[in-house]
């Protein structure tokens, strides 16, 4: 039995809420089962289709691990002189690789420099495994597509939890969403923990309100 591992994320771009990274392991021979149920890049699926596939995927795969990274941890990486979002994602991916058993790991690479990204991950891996990092791996490898779906559904559920907690619908959470823009402008101080304060969208409203220092959260 040759186990393979797929890793992908959901939520790199939003100004609100967490980044979710998921790892999925499967017997290589069972990848065809993922194709048969319609597993593909989560961005190509409707929210309802993703929710339905979530349960079906769990029936097929061997193991999975989800890591939910809160806004504060994202900000710490982005605002650091020695860190960034790619390295943060790479370390979390290495954590998944170290915890799940597999002979080969397929990763959707967020960096333009695939070799450098792969090398950084390799430094944080504590076991021998073949790494395959590629752009658009979520569209090429069903095991990565499965991770993509589990990550996206989890991220969407986290966003719904936030909306329920504060009693406000702020839209998608992406800076380009007009509903999110209006919510951010009105509530960036009221609900500080849900925002990514390193994002330009938060910094813009913070500066316009008279707060001149990025560190003044």
C-alpha positions in Angstrom: 0.0 0.0 0.0 1.6 3.3 -1.2 0.2 6.2 0.8 0.2 9.6 -0.8 -0.4 13.0 0.9 -2.0 16.0 -0.6 -1.8 19.5 1.1 -3.7 22.7 0.2 -5.0 25.8 1.9 -8.1 28.0 1.9 -8.2 31.7 2.9 -4.9 33.3 2.0 -6.5 36.5 0.6 -9.4 37.4 3.0 -9.1 40.4 5.4 -11.3 38.5 7.9 -10.9 35.2 9.6 -8.4 32.4 9.6 -6.2 30.6 7.0 -6.9 26.9 6.9 -4.4 24.3 5.8 -5.4 20.7 5.2 -3.5 17.5 4.6 -5.1 14.3 3.3 -3.6 10.8 2.9 -4.9 8.1 0.6 -3.8 4.9 -0.9 -2.6 5.9 -4.4 -4.8 3.2 -5.9 -7.9 4.9 -4.4 -7.3 8.3 -6.2 -9.7 7.1 -8.9 -12.4 7.0 -6.2 -11.9 10.7 -5.6 -12.3 11.4 -9.3 -15.4 9.3 -9.5 -17.2 11.3 -6.8 -16.3 14.6 -8.6 -13.4 15.8 -6.5 -11.6 18.7 -8.1 -10.3 22.1 -7.2 -12.6 23.6 -4.5 -12.8 26.9 -6.4 -14.6 25.2 -9.2 -17.4 23.9 -6.9 -20.4 25.6 -5.3 -20.6 25.8 -1.5 -23.3 23.1 -1.5 -21.2 20.8 -3.7 -18.2 21.2 -1.4 -20.3 20.4 1.6 -21.6 17.2 0.0 -18.2 16.1 -1.1 -16.7 16.8 2.3 -18.5 13.8 3.8 -17.8 11.6 0.8 -14.1 12.4 0.8 -13.8 11.4 4.5 -15.2 7.9 3.6 -12.4 7.4 1.0 -9.3 8.8 2.6 -7.1 7.2 5.2 -6.3 10.3 7.4 -6.6 14.0 7.4 -5.3 16.9 9.4 -6.7 20.5 9.5 -4.7 23.5 10.9 -6.7 26.7 11.5 -4.4 29.7 11.7 -5.9 32.8 13.4 -5.5 36.3 12.1 -3.0 37.2 14.9 -0.6 34.5 13.8 -0.9 35.5 10.2 -0.1 39.1 11.2 2.9 38.1 13.2 4.3 36.4 10.1 3.5 39.1 7.6 4.8 41.9 9.8 8.0 40.1 10.8 11.3 41.1 9.2 12.3 37.5 8.9 9.1 35.7 8.1 6.2 35.9 5.7 2.9 34.2 4.8 4.6 31.7 2.5 7.0 30.5 5.1 4.2 30.3 7.7 2.2 28.1 5.3 5.3 26.0 4.6 5.9 25.4 8.3 2.4 24.3 8.8 2.6 22.0 5.8 5.8 20.5 7.3 3.9 19.9 10.5 1.2 18.0 8.6 3.8 16.0 6.7 5.5 15.1 10.0 2.2 13.9 11.6 0.7 11.9 8.7 2.2 8.8 7.2 2.9 8.9 3.5 5.6 8.1 0.9 5.0 11.1 -1.2 3.6 14.5 -0.4 1.9 16.7 -3.1 1.6 20.4 -2.3 0.0 23.3 -4.0 2.8 25.8 -4.0 1.9 29.4 -3.2 5.4 30.8 -4.0 6.7 31.8 -7.4 10.0 30.0 -6.4 9.0 26.4 -6.2 12.6 25.2 -5.5 13.1 27.6 -2.6 9.7 26.8 -1.1 10.3 23.1 -1.3 13.8 23.5 0.3 12.3 25.5 3.2 9.7 22.8 3.9 12.4 20.1 3.7 14.3 21.8 6.5 11.3 21.4 8.8 10.5 17.8 7.9 11.7 15.1 10.4 11.3 12.1 8.2 12.2 10.9 4.7 9.5 11.6 2.1 9.3 12.6 -1.5 8.1 16.2 -2.0 6.3 17.3 -5.1 5.4 21.1 -5.0 3.7 22.5 -8.0 1.5 25.4 -9.0 -2.1 24.5 -9.5 -1.5 21.1 -7.9 -5.1 21.3 -6.6 -6.3 21.0 -10.2 -3.8 18.2 -11.2 -3.8 15.8 -8.3 -7.1 14.5 -6.8 -5.5 14.0 -3.4 -4.7 17.8 -3.3 -8.2 18.6 -4.6 -9.6 16.7 -1.7 -7.4 18.7 0.7 -8.5 21.8 -1.0 -12.2 20.9 -0.4 -11.8 20.0 3.2 -9.8 23.2 3.8 -12.4 25.4 2.1 -15.4 23.9 3.8 -13.6 24.3 7.2 -12.7 27.9 6.4 -16.4 28.6 5.4 -17.6 27.1 8.6 -15.2 29.2 10.6 -16.5 32.3 8.9 -20.1 31.3 9.7 -19.1 30.9 13.3 -17.8 34.4 13.4 -20.9 35.8 11.8 -23.0 34.0 14.4 -20.9 35.1 17.3 -21.1 38.8 16.4 -24.6 38.7 14.8 -23.5 40.5 11.6 -23.2 39.3 8.0 -20.1 40.8 6.6 -20.1 39.0 3.3 -17.2 36.9 2.1 -14.5 38.5 4.1 -12.5 39.4 1.0 -11.3 43.0 0.6 -12.9 43.2 -2.8 -16.4 42.5 -1.4 -18.4 45.7 -0.9 -20.2 44.2 2.1 -16.9 43.3 3.7 -15.5 46.8 2.9 -18.4 48.5 4.6 -18.3 46.2 7.6 -14.5 46.8 8.0 -14.9 50.6 7.8 -17.6 50.5 10.6 -16.3 47.8 12.8 -12.5 47.5 12.6 -12.2 48.6 16.2 -15.3 46.8 17.6 -14.1 43.3 16.6 -10.3 43.6 16.4 -9.6 39.9 16.7 -11.3 38.8 13.5 -9.3 41.1 11.2 -5.9 40.7 9.6 -4.3 43.9 10.6 -1.4 43.5 8.3 -3.7 43.7 5.3 -3.8 46.9 3.3 -7.6 47.1 3.7 -7.3 47.2 7.5 -4.3 49.5 7.5 -6.2 52.0 5.2 -9.2 52.4 7.6 -6.9 52.4 10.6 -4.8 55.2 9.2 -7.8 57.3 8.0 -9.2 57.1 11.6 -6.1 58.8 13.0 -4.1 55.7 14.0 -0.7 56.4 12.4 1.3 53.4 13.7 0.6 49.9 12.3 1.4 48.4 15.6 -1.3 50.3 17.4 -4.0 47.6 17.2 
